[in-house]
Structures are given as C-alpha cells and as structure tokens.
Amino acid sequence: MAFNIRTSAQLLLLLSLIHFCSAVWCGFGASAFHRHSYKYEIASLQNNLLRGGDQDDSTERKYGRVSQNEYFLTPDQIEAFHRDGCITLEHVLTEEEVEPLCAIFDRFVNGGVAVPGKDFCDMSQPFGTPYDEWNLVNCMLPSRYFPPLQNNIYERITNHIAAQLFQSHNHTMVKDYDQLLNKRPNRTAAVFAWHQDMAYWPGVEALHMHVNTTATCTFSLALDDSDEENGCLRYVEGSGATKTLRPHRPVNQNREKGHALITDVRDDEPIRLAPARKGSITIHDEYVVHGSGGNNSPRRQRRTYVLAYRAQEIVEAERRIGFTHSHNDQVNWDTFEDGASHRNPQKTK
Ligand SMILES: O=C(O)CCC(=O)C(=O)O
C-alpha cells in the first residue's frame, strides 16, 4: 500500500492514527516501558516535524522530556541556572524509570554493595560513628563500585541536559562523579552543612590548568518526594554569581575526623528551598552556597542520587593530580597545593 503525503497536516494525522493503534495494542499487555518509549518517540517525531516544517521554530519548539534520552531546557531555565545557581526540573523520570534505581540505591545504603572505607560514611558526623547511629548515609562513586549502574537512564538524560547548560560556553561536559545520599527518618541532625562545592575541589591553581574554568552542573534526582520536613536541598539564591569562595572550615576539626566543610550564611541572605517530587531533578552549580536541613519526618526517608558533570579538561586535570572525588583519595581538600586560604582561614596565600 503506498501513501502520498503532501503536507505537515497529513503527516500529523498519520502519526495520530499510529498513536491511536498503539494505545489499543498497549492495552493488551505491552509493558509500561514500551508505552513510555513509544510516547516519547511520537513526541520526538512530532517535534522534528514541526521544527522542520513550515511552522515558526521559536513558537513550536517543545521542551521537557521529548524522548528516552532527551530533555530540552527552555532558555529561561538555562538563564536561571547561571543566574541563581540552582533550578528544579519537574518530573524528568517516570515512576517506572525511578523504581529500578531505587532498588539499587537501597542495596547500597543497606550494605549490599561493598563500598570501601570513607566512601561509605555519614557526612553529618565524625568517621567511626556506628552505622546504626548514622543520620545520613552517604555512598560515594556508586557506579565505580557497581558498574552496571553506568549509562543508566538518569545518566543519559542528564548528559543531554548538561550539554545544553554549557553549549554557549563551548565546553564538553562529562560525568565527573556520582553519590547516593539517604536521610533516615526522624534524624533532625541529618544536616548537610552550608558549603560551596568548589571548597571541596581543587581550583584552577591546584589543577595546574591552562584553561580558566570551573564549569560544573550537579544533578540531584529525588528518589522520594523531598520537602522542608524531610530535609530537601536549600540554597542561597545568586550566591555563586561572583564565582568567589567564602572561607570554609571543617565540621569535625580535620579530614581525619570527618569529610564535611561548613561556611557561614548571613541572616539577610535569600535562602530558597528546592523541594522536588520523586522523579524530579534539581541542578546546582559549583559556587552556589547550599546545604540541607535535618529530617524531621517521623516516617519518610529522603533518598537522593547525585550526578555531577564538569568540563572535560577539568576532569582530566583532576585525575592527573589523583583526585577522583573518593573520600579515600590521598589528594583532597586538606592537601591541595593552592594556599587553601578558603578552606582554612588561618592559612594565607
Ligand atoms: O542534597 C543535599 O542534601 C545536599 C547535597 C550536596 O550538598 C551536594 O550534592 O553538593
């Protein structure tokens, strides 16, 4: 049977017909995964058609999740990220996509995957605190310790988003590290102290880099609904805009005792909460001052899956000096050769 399609309207009609037939077929037992991927394929085809056709590109472009591996940001979202230092994307992953990640997450935090040394710790308390007393279970580099996690749906979509955030900066953004965080229920001390991520990381000087950039976007996927009660992310709006570091100090005297750093936030600074429903994602940059409060919910945990992307030349330079974001690395915030005045006010450059 031959089709003779002359106009965009005819093509759209045909796609709608295919969509209808697919819905009937899905009703007879196709998996949720196939239903979702089909929906994204149709949306993608329609987007391409509208972009390539005689429509005005600026008015017809679709944003958000348009295919299995694509999520398009609006220009406003990109601008807000660079201006405020943090944005939230609602409902990026479906329930069906999040559930398998939750299952792997639970294996990690319950000790079912071996995570060596300080990469399995409570960042709100000193190293050596007994596991039962932990407020906040932190696993560094889960995809290193469980390789099947690599290139999962969350990685593929965030890879697409990271590229858009830094497209105009001409950076190739690559995965730098991942991390799992679980705030146990009813742990009011499950606090992530106020900090800037760059305070933990080697700067341009310590990396001996010729490229003057710190470009980063750190994604946090909510595996549970997170809000003020169970200790969602919070940040000081616009606090990273000048790309300067505030003085930080160790939460537990030094890195032998605990990994966490803390900085001060003034009472008059604009603190914003970043609540996120399950499947939604927050994205923050490397200089915004952020942290999170304790978990005051009697029953709800707060599980978060963090994935950070940095410019390729930074990640290569980090690895050259032996920095992988493992808390077991010898090279860490207490050894960087950069004067470290922002991590220890007593030291001066
Ligand atoms: O999500 C949180 O509670 C804080 C995580 C954090 O500080 C980070 O990912 O840099």
The ligand as an SDF file (V2000), in Angstrom:
LIG
                    3D

 10  9  0  0  0  0  0  0  0  0999 V2000
   21.0740   17.1970   48.7340 O   0  0  0  0  0  0  0  0  0  0  0  0
   21.6120   17.5630   49.7760 C   0  0  0  0  0  0  0  0  0  0  0  0
   21.1030   17.4410   50.8700 O   0  0  0  0  0  0  0  0  0  0  0  0
   22.9770   18.2370   49.7120 C   0  0  0  0  0  0  0  0  0  0  0  0
   23.8490   17.6140   48.6700 C   0  0  0  0  0  0  0  0  0  0  0  0
   25.0250   18.4620   48.3330 C   0  0  0  0  0  0  0  0  0  0  0  0
   25.4550   19.2720   49.0960 O   0  0  0  0  0  0  0  0  0  0  0  0
   25.6550   18.3220   47.0460 C   0  0  0  0  0  0  0  0  0  0  0  0
   25.2670   17.4650   46.2460 O   0  0  0  0  0  0  0  0  0  0  0  0
   26.5960   19.0950   46.7600 O   0  0  0  0  0  0  0  0  0  0  0  0
  1  2  2  0
  2  3  1  0
  2  4  1  0
  4  5  1  0
  5  6  1  0
  6  7  2  0
  6  8  1  0
  8  9  2  0
  8 10  1  0
M  END
$$$$
